[in-house]
Amino acid sequence: MTTSTTTTAAATTAATTPASPPSLGVVAPNLAVLTRPDFPLLAQTACLGQPLIYLDYAATSQKPRQVLAALQHYYDHDNANVHRGAHQLSARATEGFEAARSKTATFIGAASAREIVFTRNASEAINLVARSWGEANLGPGDEVLLTVMEHHSNLVPWQLLAQRTGCVLRHAGLTESGELDLEDLRGQISERTKLVSLVQVSNTLGCLNPIEQVVEQAHAAGALVLVDACQSLPHLVVNVARLGSDFLVGSSHKLCGPTGMGFLWAREALLEAMPPFLGGGEMIQDVYLDHSSWAELPHKFEAGTPAIGEAIGMGAALDYLSAIGLERIHAWEQLLTRQLFARLQAIEGVRILGPTPEQQPDRGALAAFTVDGLHANDIAALLDSAGICIRSGHHCTQPLHRLYGLPGSARASLGFTTTPEEIDRFAEELEGTIAFLREHS
């Protein structure tokens, strides 16, 4: 790990298809105006009649009415188990379920829907790789290279794997601006490295990691690469063919879809060679009393009854995002992020973790920050009383916060439905909150 990183170094100032979102034309100067009518939750008022301001998109996204309609339609009209029944309900349910798989493959540029394995969430997808590929391919002395910015979901599965197999975990450090230290990462890749697993966009630092460069370095040493794309998929175009990685994981609830649904993408040859993760129904071809054979991809990894409605809902969410266009979403959120940073940087005592938009224009649409002498939970609680929802705590990145000597931070994270006016009100309420806490501390 880079030794120059300090606390202050990276703290810088099938049936009826639900209706599609409105056509946005060639230029979409304000996506919030065009899309907010699709999000019923955002129209509610908070306590004391104040408008609700939701700035916690990095934790979970809100769901448009098109997704809610897809879920309702499935349970109203098509509810049946998939792949098993010969009747019309099962056929329609299977059609919707597998259509969602194809939509996922298209959304990330996968070569085939056979490369998409449905899971409960991204955490399960990483655990699948660790359990299946990891246990089959890693042993004592083999190394898995991670980074210090990883979400717990991309740390704990590998820690458990190391305990079972004797493989060694290493961690690449950060630059002074709070970005991935590529030199440190390159220096830690060797012939012992079998996998590099890292986030594409940090949920705390907001930095966009140069995955293509990481892949080049890893592949040159014979290592594979897993990408945690939970924070990138909703905000910018992600294409696995261009990235060149070997595994990629995503989560529906970050993508305007239902919770309890995620996916693993992996190269087909890798999936073919990997043993099953869980055993049971659906993932088998033939079962005898003493042995079984496995179903074809991707069903080999999908034991039991899947989250059918949730998959269909995720498919509707991907349709929705694709109709808007990830390029438009990214461009709009870049404007919002610059405004968010400018407002926070103007408040005395606020320190923002990670690179600024000037240092990294394509960084994530979030700002994790601390305020000198104040606890992040107190800030979030008072903002909540004003109807503003932000996150406080360690954001499932305890090692990163520990590196900075912080117990936690506050985080405002944006989506394409966020308005400039909401950012201004958040900043104003934050200033008032800080003044109040300082006065009464």
C-alpha positions in Angstrom: 0.0 0.0 0.0 1.2 3.5 -0.8 2.7 5.0 2.4 2.2 8.6 1.3 -1.6 8.4 1.8 -2.7 10.3 4.9 -5.9 11.5 6.5 -5.7 14.9 4.8 -4.1 13.7 1.6 -7.3 12.3 0.0 -9.7 14.6 1.8 -10.1 17.4 -0.8 -11.8 20.6 -0.6 -43.8 -10.1 -21.8 -47.6 -9.4 -22.2 -48.5 -5.7 -21.8 -45.3 -3.8 -21.9 -45.2 -0.9 -19.5 -45.0 2.6 -21.0 -41.6 3.9 -21.9 -40.3 7.2 -20.5 -40.9 10.3 -22.6 -38.6 10.9 -25.5 -35.8 13.2 -24.5 -34.6 14.3 -27.9 -31.0 14.9 -28.9 -30.2 17.2 -26.0 -31.5 16.7 -22.4 -30.5 19.8 -20.4 -32.5 18.8 -17.4 -33.3 15.1 -17.0 -34.9 15.7 -13.6 -37.7 17.8 -15.1 -38.3 15.1 -17.7 -38.2 12.0 -15.5 -39.4 13.0 -12.0 -43.1 12.5 -12.9 -42.2 8.8 -13.3 -41.1 8.5 -9.7 -44.1 8.5 -7.3 -42.0 8.5 -4.1 -40.3 11.7 -5.0 -43.6 13.6 -5.0 -44.3 13.0 -1.3 -43.7 15.5 1.4 -41.6 14.9 4.5 -42.2 16.0 8.1 -43.7 19.5 8.6 -44.9 19.5 5.0 -41.5 20.0 3.5 -40.7 18.5 0.1 -38.7 15.2 0.4 -35.2 15.5 -1.0 -33.6 12.1 -1.6 -29.8 12.2 -1.9 -29.0 8.6 -1.1 -28.8 7.0 -4.6 -25.5 5.3 -3.9 -27.3 3.2 -1.3 -30.4 2.5 -3.4 -32.2 4.1 -6.3 -35.9 5.0 -6.5 -38.2 3.1 -8.8 -40.1 4.5 -11.7 -43.8 3.7 -12.3 -42.7 1.5 -15.3 -40.9 -0.8 -13.0 -43.8 -0.9 -10.5 -46.2 -1.6 -13.4 -44.0 -4.5 -14.6 -44.0 -6.1 -11.1 -47.7 -5.6 -10.7 -48.4 -7.1 -14.2 -46.4 -10.2 -13.5 -48.2 -10.9 -10.2 -51.6 -10.0 -11.7 -51.4 -11.9 -15.0 -48.4 -14.3 -15.3 -47.5 -15.5 -11.8 -46.1 -19.1 -12.2 -42.8 -20.9 -11.8 -40.4 -20.7 -14.7 -38.8 -23.4 -16.9 -40.9 -26.2 -15.3 -44.5 -25.9 -16.4 -46.1 -26.7 -19.7 -49.0 -24.4 -19.1 -49.5 -20.9 -20.5 -48.7 -19.0 -17.2 -45.4 -20.7 -16.8 -44.6 -20.1 -20.5 -45.3 -16.4 -20.1 -43.4 -16.2 -16.8 -40.4 -17.9 -18.4 -40.5 -15.6 -21.4 -40.4 -12.5 -19.2 -37.7 -13.9 -16.9 -35.4 -14.9 -19.8 -36.2 -11.6 -21.6 -34.7 -9.9 -18.6 -31.6 -11.9 -18.9 -31.2 -10.9 -22.5 -31.8 -7.3 -21.6 -29.1 -7.5 -19.0 -26.7 -9.0 -21.5 -27.4 -6.2 -24.0 -27.1 -3.5 -21.3 -23.5 -4.4 -20.5 -22.5 -5.5 -24.0 -22.2 -9.3 -23.2 -21.6 -11.7 -26.0 -24.5 -13.9 -25.0 -27.3 -14.2 -22.5 -25.6 -17.5 -21.4 -23.0 -15.3 -19.7 -25.5 -13.7 -17.3 -26.1 -15.5 -14.0 -28.9 -14.1 -11.9 -28.2 -13.8 -8.2 -29.9 -12.2 -5.2 -27.5 -9.2 -5.3 -23.9 -8.3 -6.2 -22.6 -9.6 -2.9 -23.9 -13.1 -3.8 -22.4 -12.7 -7.3 -18.9 -12.1 -5.8 -19.4 -14.9 -3.3 -20.3 -17.2 -6.2 -17.0 -16.4 -7.9 -15.0 -16.8 -4.7 -16.7 -20.2 -3.9 -16.8 -21.7 -7.3 -13.9 -20.3 -9.3 -11.8 -19.4 -6.3 -11.9 -22.8 -4.5 -11.2 -24.6 -7.8 -8.3 -22.5 -8.8 -6.5 -21.0 -5.8 -4.3 -22.5 -3.2 -1.6 -21.6 -0.7 0.7 -18.8 -2.0 -1.7 -17.7 -4.8 -2.6 -14.1 -4.5 -5.8 -12.0 -4.9 -5.2 -8.3 -5.3 -7.8 -5.9 -4.0 -7.8 -2.2 -3.1 -8.2 -0.4 0.1 -11.4 1.4 -1.2 -13.4 -1.8 -1.7 -16.9 -2.3 -0.3 -17.1 -5.0 2.3 -18.8 -7.2 -0.3 -15.6 -7.2 -2.2 -13.4 -7.8 0.8 -15.2 -10.4 3.1 -15.7 -13.1 0.4 -12.0 -13.1 -0.4 -11.1 -13.1 3.3 -13.2 -16.2 3.8 -11.6 -17.8 0.7 -8.2 -17.1 2.1 -9.1 -18.9 5.3 -10.3 -21.9 3.4 -7.6 -22.1 0.7 -4.5 -20.4 2.1 -4.4 -17.9 -0.7 -2.9 -14.4 0.1 -4.8 -11.1 -0.1 -3.0 -7.9 -1.1 -4.4 -4.4 -1.3 -3.4 -1.6 -3.6 -3.4 1.9 -2.1 -4.5 5.4 -3.0 -2.9 8.6 -4.3 -3.0 11.8 -2.4 -6.1 12.9 -4.4 -8.0 9.8 -3.3 -7.7 7.8 -6.6 -6.4 4.4 -7.2 -2.6 4.3 -7.1 -1.8 2.5 -10.4 1.9 2.4 -9.7 1.3 0.6 -6.4 -1.2 -1.8 -8.1 1.3 -2.6 -10.9 4.0 -3.1 -8.3 2.0 -5.7 -6.5 1.0 -7.7 -9.6 3.3 -10.7 -10.0 3.2 -14.3 -11.3 1.6 -15.2 -8.0 -1.4 -12.9 -8.7 -4.4 -15.0 -9.9 -7.2 -12.4 -9.6 -7.5 -8.6 -9.3 -10.9 -7.6 -7.9 -11.9 -4.0 -7.7 -14.7 -1.5 -7.8 -15.2 0.6 -10.9 -16.6 3.6 -9.0 -16.0 3.9 -5.3 -19.1 4.4 -3.2 -17.2 6.6 -0.8 -14.4 8.3 -2.8 -16.4 8.5 -6.0 -13.3 7.9 -8.1 -13.6 6.2 -11.4 -11.0 3.5 -11.6 -9.2 2.9 -15.0 -10.4 -0.6 -15.4 -8.9 -1.1 -18.9 -5.4 -0.3 -17.6 -5.8 -2.6 -14.7 -7.0 -5.4 -17.0 -4.0 -4.9 -19.3 -1.6 -5.2 -16.3 -3.4 -8.2 -14.8 -3.8 -10.1 -18.0 -0.1 -9.6 -18.8 0.7 -11.5 -15.6 -1.9 -14.2 -16.3 -4.4 -12.9 -13.8 -8.1 -12.5 -14.2 -10.1 -9.4 -13.3 -13.4 -9.0 -11.5 -15.2 -5.6 -11.6 -17.7 -4.5 -9.0 -19.9 -2.2 -11.2 -22.7 -1.5 -8.8 -21.9 2.3 -8.6 -21.0 2.7 -12.3 -23.8 0.8 -14.1 -26.6 3.3 -13.3 -24.5 6.4 -14.2 -22.4 5.7 -17.3 -22.0 3.3 -20.2 -20.4 0.0 -19.1 -19.4 -2.4 -21.9 -17.7 -5.6 -20.8 -16.1 -6.1 -24.2 -14.4 -2.8 -24.0 -13.4 -3.2 -20.4 -11.8 -6.5 -21.1 -12.5 -7.9 -17.7 -13.3 -11.5 -16.9 -16.1 -11.1 -14.3 -18.5 -8.2 -13.6 -21.2 -7.9 -11.0 -24.2 -5.6 -10.7 -27.2 -5.0 -8.5 -30.8 -4.3 -9.6 -31.7 -1.9 -6.8 -29.0 0.5 -7.8 -30.4 0.5 -11.4 -34.0 1.7 -10.6 -35.0 -2.0 -10.3 -36.3 -4.1 -7.4 -34.2 -5.3 -4.4 -33.2 -8.9 -4.0 -31.9 -9.1 -7.6 -28.5 -8.9 -9.1 -26.3 -10.6 -11.6 -22.9 -12.0 -12.4 -21.4 -11.7 -15.9 -18.5 -13.9 -16.8 -16.8 -15.1 -19.9 -18.6 -18.2 -21.1 -15.5 -20.4 -21.0 -14.9 -19.5 -17.4 -18.5 -20.3 -16.5 -18.3 -23.6 -18.3 -15.3 -24.6 -16.3 -16.6 -23.5 -12.9 -18.3 -26.0 -10.7 -21.9 -25.1 -9.4 -22.2 -22.8 -6.5 -25.4 -24.1 -4.9 -27.2 -27.4 -5.4 -30.9 -28.1 -5.8 -33.6 -27.8 -8.3 -33.3 -26.0 -11.6 -29.5 -26.3 -11.8 -29.5 -30.0 -12.7 -29.8 -32.0 -15.9 -30.3 -35.5 -14.5 -30.3 -36.6 -10.8 -29.6 -40.1 -9.6 -29.4 -41.3 -6.0 -25.6 -41.0 -5.9 -24.7 -38.4 -8.5 -26.1 -35.7 -10.7 -25.3 -33.8 -13.9 -25.6 -30.1 -14.4 -27.9 -28.0 -16.5 -26.5 -25.8 -19.3 -25.4 -22.3 -18.7 -26.4 -20.2 -17.0 -28.9 -22.4 -15.1 -26.1 -24.4 -13.6 -25.6 -21.6 -11.1 -29.3 -20.8 -10.4 -30.5 -23.4 -7.9 -34.1 -23.3 -6.8 -37.0 -21.0 -7.6 -35.5 -17.6 -8.7 -36.7 -14.1 -8.0 -39.0 -14.1 -11.1 -40.9 -10.9 -10.5 -37.7 -9.1 -9.5 -35.9 -10.2 -12.6 -38.8 -8.9 -14.8 -38.8 -5.7 -12.8 -35.0 -5.3 -13.4 -35.6 -5.8 -17.1 -38.1 -3.0 -17.1 -35.6 -0.8 -15.2 -33.0 -1.5 -17.8 -35.5 -0.6 -20.6 -36.2 2.6 -18.8 -32.5 3.6 -18.4 -31.7 2.6 -22.0 -34.6 4.8 -23.3 -33.1 7.8 -21.5 -29.6 7.0 -22.5 -26.6 6.4 -20.2 -24.6 9.2 -22.0 -27.4 11.7 -21.2 -27.5 10.5 -17.6 -23.8 10.8 -17.2 -23.7 14.3 -18.7 -26.5 15.6 -16.5 -25.0 14.1 -13.4 -21.6 15.6 -14.2 -23.3 19.1 -14.0 -25.0 18.2 -10.7 -21.7 16.8 -9.3 -19.8 20.0 -10.1 -22.6 22.0 -8.4 -22.6 19.7 -5.3 -18.8 20.1 -4.9 -18.9 23.9 -5.4 -21.5 24.2 -2.7 -19.8 21.9 -0.2 -16.3 23.4 -0.8 -17.8 26.9 0.1 -18.8 25.7 3.6 -16.1 26.2 6.3 -14.9 23.0 7.9 -16.2 20.6 5.3 -13.7 18.2 3.8 -14.6 16.0 0.9 -13.1 12.5 0.3 -11.8 11.6 -3.1 -11.0 13.5 -6.2 -12.8 16.7 -7.2 -14.6 17.0 -10.6 -11.7 19.1 -11.7 -9.2 16.3 -10.9 -11.5 13.6 -12.4 -14.4 14.9 -14.5 -15.9 11.5 -14.9 -16.0 10.7 -11.2 -19.1 9.4 -9.5 -22.1 11.6 -8.7 -21.6 11.6 -4.9 -19.6 13.4 -2.2 -18.7 11.8 1.1 -17.6 14.5 3.5 -16.7 15.2 7.1 -17.2 18.4 9.1 -14.5 19.3 11.7 -15.6 18.6 15.2 -19.0 17.1 14.3 -20.3 13.6 14.0 -21.7 12.5 10.6 -24.7 10.8 12.3 -25.7 14.1 14.0 -25.6 15.9 10.7 -27.7 13.3 8.9 -30.3 13.2 11.7 -30.8 17.0 11.6 -31.0 17.1 7.8 -33.6 14.3 7.9 -35.7 16.5 10.2 -35.6 19.0 7.3 -36.8 16.3 4.8 -33.3 15.7 3.3 -32.2 12.1 3.1 -28.4 11.5 3.1 -26.2 8.7 4.3 -24.0 8.6 7.3 -21.6 6.0 8.7 -18.8 4.0 7.1 -20.7 3.1 3.9 -19.5 -0.5 4.1 -15.9 0.8 3.7 -14.5 0.5 7.2 -10.9 -0.2 6.1 -10.9 3.0 3.9 -12.3 5.1 6.7 -9.8 3.6 9.1 -7.0 4.5 6.7 -8.1 8.1 6.9 -8.5 7.9 10.7 -12.2 8.5 10.4 -15.1 6.7 12.2 -17.3 7.5 9.3 -18.5 10.3 7.0 -21.7 11.9 5.6 -22.5 11.2 2.0 -24.8 12.9 -0.5 -25.3 10.9 -3.6 -27.2 12.0 -6.7 -29.3 10.5 -9.4 -30.6 11.8 -12.7 -33.8 12.9 -11.0 -31.9 15.2 -8.7 -32.5 18.9 -9.3 -30.1 21.8 -8.9 -32.6 23.4 -6.5 -32.4 20.3 -4.3 -28.6 20.6 -4.1 -28.9 24.3 -3.2 -31.4 23.5 -0.4 -29.2 20.7 0.9 -26.2 23.0 1.1 -28.2 25.7 2.8 -29.7 23.3 5.4 -26.2 21.8 5.9 -24.8 25.2 6.7 -27.6 25.8 9.2 -27.1 22.3 10.7 -23.4 22.9 11.2 -24.1 26.3 12.8 -26.7 24.8 15.2 -24.4 21.8 16.2 -21.5 24.1 16.8 -23.6 26.4 18.9 -25.0 23.6 21.0 -21.9 21.3 21.2 
